[in-house]
Amino acid sequence: MTCEEVIAHLSSYLDHEMDAALVAEVQEHIAQCRNCRVVLDTTQRLIVLLHDEGRRIIPMGERSALFDRLQQAFLNRPPASDSNTTV
């Protein structure tokens, strides 16, 4: 199994949605590949962090201010310099 294949199957692996033969292939690769072990470990830690954080609610006043700033940033952005644009 290649690194690309491990990454492609990572979600299924973490969710325990793979058949035993494929799990064995992923585990064999991870045992030999430091980079894939790091990706697996980082992904697992990220999942734990996101789960522990829960859902954040932005207070209404802050939400309005945030949307206002986003709208102003969008309206004030410089025009795209696309050479294919006709005037």
CORBELCOR-V949765 format. One line per field, one symbol per residue. ss: DSSP state (2 for helix, 1 for strand, 0 for the rest). phi: phi as a letter, one per 30 degrees, with the letter a starting at -180 (. if undefined). A space follows every 50 residues. Layout:
BEGIN
ss=???
phi=???
END
This chain:
BEGIN
ss=00222222222222000002222222222222022222222222222222 2220000002222222222222222000000000000
phi=.cedddddcedddddhcbdeddeddddddddccdeddddddddddddddd dddicccdeedddddddddddddddcddddccdddcc
END
